[in-house]
Amino acid sequence: MKARETTNSDRLPTKPLAAVLAGIVPAGECGGAQVRDLCLDSRTIGVGDCFVALQGNTEHGLRYLSDVIVAGASAVITDENARENNGNELATIPKKIPVIIIEDLRKQLALISNRVYDFPSESMPTIGVTGTNGKTTIAFILAAAPHELGCASAYIGTLGLGPWQHLKATLNTTPDLLTV
């Protein structure tokens, strides 16, 4: 498996999985796992990350369990369909790595990610642009204006994702929750 690129998340502190999932699952299900980052893509897992295994367009993320274990995942959270469709994959996970099945995981993921990343939207103003025509232009101008005033700004949309002058291409116009 290819080593993942170093990212800002490499500087994130670890947090007890039990605290991240408090009120969602009983603390005893989490073991003593510590979580540094959340990853939906098995190719981006690093040591101490929690793999979020969901059903994709063609296959379930649990298909990649062996890859995330080798890469150093500290835990796996998955949806309520995991046992029914992926029992064989679940049986291969070492006992030291908690596998937690969460009902309505897609809905719970916003709260879970906020807890891992310390509620980032509370400390940064955010502007959304909707409509039929002109969204890309308006969003780009709104991202450029703070930069011109000496403030940090970023953009997510058709043109990419990231700091205004250093956009990276995205697979989708609207990236998944964890990418944002």
C-alpha beads as a LAMMPS data file, in Angstrom:
LAMMPS data file: protein, C-alpha beads

180 atoms
179 bonds

1 atom types
1 bond types

-500.0 500.0 xlo xhi
-500.0 500.0 ylo yhi
-500.0 500.0 zlo zhi

Masses

1 110.0

Atoms # bond

1 1 1 0.000 0.000 0.000
2 1 1 1.260 3.458 -0.922
3 1 1 2.056 5.778 1.987
4 1 1 -0.288 8.712 2.205
5 1 1 0.711 12.291 1.650
6 1 1 1.530 14.336 4.772
7 1 1 -1.362 16.666 5.534
8 1 1 -2.425 19.182 8.176
9 1 1 -4.150 16.316 9.958
10 1 1 -0.706 14.896 10.769
11 1 1 -0.459 17.683 13.325
12 1 1 -3.833 16.967 14.917
13 1 1 -3.810 15.662 18.471
14 1 1 -5.303 12.260 19.154
15 1 1 -8.600 12.026 20.978
16 1 1 -10.224 9.140 22.820
17 1 1 -12.666 7.420 20.473
18 1 1 -15.051 7.083 23.424
19 1 1 -15.203 10.908 23.688
20 1 1 -15.680 11.306 19.942
21 1 1 -18.587 8.840 19.969
22 1 1 -20.085 9.867 23.333
23 1 1 -23.874 9.602 23.263
24 1 1 -23.738 7.718 19.963
25 1 1 -22.440 4.350 21.215
26 1 1 -21.610 3.032 24.701
27 1 1 -18.049 3.965 25.721
28 1 1 -17.203 0.297 26.312
29 1 1 -17.456 -0.434 22.601
30 1 1 -14.539 1.900 21.882
31 1 1 -11.879 0.115 23.892
32 1 1 -8.979 2.453 24.563
33 1 1 -8.679 3.566 20.943
34 1 1 -7.317 7.012 20.201
35 1 1 -8.240 8.775 16.952
36 1 1 -6.175 11.359 15.068
37 1 1 -8.151 11.755 11.844
38 1 1 -11.195 10.349 10.044
39 1 1 -10.797 8.830 6.577
40 1 1 -13.379 7.667 4.055
41 1 1 -10.766 6.594 1.508
42 1 1 -8.698 3.555 2.480
43 1 1 -5.789 4.916 0.410
44 1 1 -5.423 7.910 2.730
45 1 1 -5.317 6.096 6.084
46 1 1 -2.416 6.844 8.391
47 1 1 -1.372 5.516 11.762
48 1 1 -3.965 6.413 14.378
49 1 1 -6.721 7.253 11.903
50 1 1 -10.284 5.993 12.159
51 1 1 -11.580 4.439 8.949
52 1 1 -15.178 5.346 8.129
53 1 1 -16.455 2.413 6.058
54 1 1 -19.596 3.263 4.096
55 1 1 -21.364 1.897 1.065
56 1 1 -19.995 3.591 -2.038
57 1 1 -21.395 3.634 -5.566
58 1 1 -20.151 0.140 -6.354
59 1 1 -18.832 -1.431 -3.136
60 1 1 -18.689 -1.075 0.629
61 1 1 -15.637 0.460 2.300
62 1 1 -15.286 -2.692 4.399
63 1 1 -13.864 -4.375 1.309
64 1 1 -10.634 -2.503 2.094
65 1 1 -10.259 -3.528 5.732
66 1 1 -7.012 -5.396 5.227
67 1 1 -5.479 -2.266 3.656
68 1 1 -6.493 0.052 6.505
69 1 1 -5.266 -2.396 9.139
70 1 1 -1.848 -2.621 7.472
71 1 1 -1.752 1.200 7.195
72 1 1 -2.295 1.572 10.953
73 1 1 -5.970 2.419 11.453
74 1 1 -6.798 2.651 15.153
75 1 1 -10.532 1.990 14.711
76 1 1 -13.253 1.354 12.151
77 1 1 -16.722 2.839 12.221
78 1 1 -19.303 1.561 9.805
79 1 1 -23.023 1.548 9.105
80 1 1 -25.776 -0.766 10.267
81 1 1 -25.605 -2.832 7.070
82 1 1 -22.058 -3.981 7.801
83 1 1 -22.868 -7.292 9.506
84 1 1 -25.431 -8.339 6.937
85 1 1 -23.312 -7.778 3.856
86 1 1 -19.730 -7.870 5.102
87 1 1 -19.526 -10.428 7.887
88 1 1 -16.460 -12.148 6.428
89 1 1 -14.466 -8.907 6.293
90 1 1 -15.433 -8.011 9.868
91 1 1 -14.145 -11.379 11.096
92 1 1 -10.634 -10.561 9.834
93 1 1 -10.083 -7.509 12.048
94 1 1 -7.672 -7.960 14.971
95 1 1 -9.437 -7.701 18.354
96 1 1 -7.295 -4.685 19.342
97 1 1 -8.963 -2.568 16.626
98 1 1 -12.523 -1.671 17.614
99 1 1 -15.158 -1.979 14.907
100 1 1 -18.165 0.101 15.799
101 1 1 -21.446 -0.157 13.961
102 1 1 -23.383 3.101 14.065
103 1 1 -26.979 3.389 13.026
104 1 1 -27.529 6.215 10.517
105 1 1 -23.768 6.776 10.298
106 1 1 -24.053 9.220 7.401
107 1 1 -26.253 11.453 9.558
108 1 1 -24.005 11.066 12.628
109 1 1 -20.825 11.829 10.677
110 1 1 -21.242 15.620 10.984
111 1 1 -21.213 15.443 14.791
112 1 1 -18.409 12.880 14.819
113 1 1 -16.202 14.966 12.529
114 1 1 -16.922 18.134 14.509
115 1 1 -15.699 16.389 17.648
116 1 1 -12.533 15.115 15.978
117 1 1 -11.697 18.478 14.385
118 1 1 -12.819 20.710 17.310
119 1 1 -15.891 22.238 15.651
120 1 1 -13.974 24.175 12.963
121 1 1 -16.960 26.091 11.568
122 1 1 -17.406 27.859 14.916
123 1 1 -14.167 29.763 14.379
124 1 1 -14.424 30.676 10.701
125 1 1 -16.980 32.690 8.780
126 1 1 -18.519 30.741 5.917
127 1 1 -20.425 31.950 2.871
128 1 1 -22.465 29.661 0.642
129 1 1 -23.530 30.592 -2.882
130 1 1 -26.629 29.071 -4.484
131 1 1 -28.588 29.813 -7.612
132 1 1 -28.850 28.928 -11.262
133 1 1 -26.186 31.051 -12.945
134 1 1 -22.989 32.738 -11.803
135 1 1 -22.173 30.668 -8.713
136 1 1 -18.574 29.964 -9.715
137 1 1 -17.835 33.603 -10.515
138 1 1 -19.446 34.953 -7.341
139 1 1 -17.791 32.335 -5.115
140 1 1 -14.397 33.027 -6.659
141 1 1 -14.787 36.804 -6.186
142 1 1 -15.889 36.250 -2.577
143 1 1 -12.783 34.128 -1.970
144 1 1 -10.461 36.650 -3.652
145 1 1 -11.756 39.737 -1.805
146 1 1 -10.495 38.838 1.706
147 1 1 -7.141 37.879 0.199
148 1 1 -6.836 41.334 -1.332
149 1 1 -7.489 42.803 2.122
150 1 1 -4.716 40.699 3.661
151 1 1 -6.986 38.048 5.181
152 1 1 -6.903 34.305 4.669
153 1 1 -9.619 32.836 2.481
154 1 1 -10.444 29.580 0.775
155 1 1 -12.747 28.289 -1.940
156 1 1 -14.654 25.062 -2.530
157 1 1 -16.429 24.544 -5.832
158 1 1 -16.136 23.947 -9.547
159 1 1 -12.602 25.357 -9.730
160 1 1 -11.236 23.204 -6.895
161 1 1 -10.659 23.361 -3.158
162 1 1 -8.238 25.181 -0.908
163 1 1 -6.623 28.557 -0.303
164 1 1 -7.695 31.049 -2.939
165 1 1 -4.398 31.121 -4.874
166 1 1 -3.538 27.418 -4.414
167 1 1 -6.630 25.459 -5.414
168 1 1 -6.385 21.680 -5.754
169 1 1 -8.571 19.776 -8.168
170 1 1 -11.438 17.799 -6.642
171 1 1 -13.224 14.709 -7.905
172 1 1 -16.597 16.344 -7.252
173 1 1 -17.777 19.939 -7.273
174 1 1 -18.959 19.419 -3.702
175 1 1 -16.459 17.239 -1.823
176 1 1 -17.498 14.821 0.906
177 1 1 -17.928 15.980 4.484
178 1 1 -14.480 14.895 5.661
179 1 1 -12.668 16.581 2.771
180 1 1 -14.367 19.857 3.592

Bonds

1 1 1 2
2 1 2 3
3 1 3 4
4 1 4 5
5 1 5 6
6 1 6 7
7 1 7 8
8 1 8 9
9 1 9 10
10 1 10 11
11 1 11 12
12 1 12 13
13 1 13 14
14 1 14 15
15 1 15 16
16 1 16 17
17 1 17 18
18 1 18 19
19 1 19 20
20 1 20 21
21 1 21 22
22 1 22 23
23 1 23 24
24 1 24 25
25 1 25 26
26 1 26 27
27 1 27 28
28 1 28 29
29 1 29 30
30 1 30 31
31 1 31 32
32 1 32 33
33 1 33 34
34 1 34 35
35 1 35 36
36 1 36 37
37 1 37 38
38 1 38 39
39 1 39 40
40 1 40 41
41 1 41 42
42 1 42 43
43 1 43 44
44 1 44 45
45 1 45 46
46 1 46 47
47 1 47 48
48 1 48 49
49 1 49 50
50 1 50 51
51 1 51 52
52 1 52 53
53 1 53 54
54 1 54 55
55 1 55 56
56 1 56 57
57 1 57 58
58 1 58 59
59 1 59 60
60 1 60 61
61 1 61 62
62 1 62 63
63 1 63 64
64 1 64 65
65 1 65 66
66 1 66 67
67 1 67 68
68 1 68 69
69 1 69 70
70 1 70 71
71 1 71 72
72 1 72 73
73 1 73 74
74 1 74 75
75 1 75 76
76 1 76 77
77 1 77 78
78 1 78 79
79 1 79 80
80 1 80 81
81 1 81 82
82 1 82 83
83 1 83 84
84 1 84 85
85 1 85 86
86 1 86 87
87 1 87 88
88 1 88 89
89 1 89 90
90 1 90 91
91 1 91 92
92 1 92 93
93 1 93 94
94 1 94 95
95 1 95 96
96 1 96 97
97 1 97 98
98 1 98 99
99 1 99 100
100 1 100 101
101 1 101 102
102 1 102 103
103 1 103 104
104 1 104 105
105 1 105 106
106 1 106 107
107 1 107 108
108 1 108 109
109 1 109 110
110 1 110 111
111 1 111 112
112 1 112 113
113 1 113 114
114 1 114 115
115 1 115 116
116 1 116 117
117 1 117 118
118 1 118 119
119 1 119 120
120 1 120 121
121 1 121 122
122 1 122 123
123 1 123 124
124 1 124 125
125 1 125 126
126 1 126 127
127 1 127 128
128 1 128 129
129 1 129 130
130 1 130 131
131 1 131 132
132 1 132 133
133 1 133 134
134 1 134 135
135 1 135 136
136 1 136 137
137 1 137 138
138 1 138 139
139 1 139 140
140 1 140 141
141 1 141 142
142 1 142 143
143 1 143 144
144 1 144 145
145 1 145 146
146 1 146 147
147 1 147 148
148 1 148 149
149 1 149 150
150 1 150 151
151 1 151 152
152 1 152 153
153 1 153 154
154 1 154 155
155 1 155 156
156 1 156 157
157 1 157 158
158 1 158 159
159 1 159 160
160 1 160 161
161 1 161 162
162 1 162 163
163 1 163 164
164 1 164 165
165 1 165 166
166 1 166 167
167 1 167 168
168 1 168 169
169 1 169 170
170 1 170 171
171 1 171 172
172 1 172 173
173 1 173 174
174 1 174 175
175 1 175 176
176 1 176 177
177 1 177 178
178 1 178 179
179 1 179 180
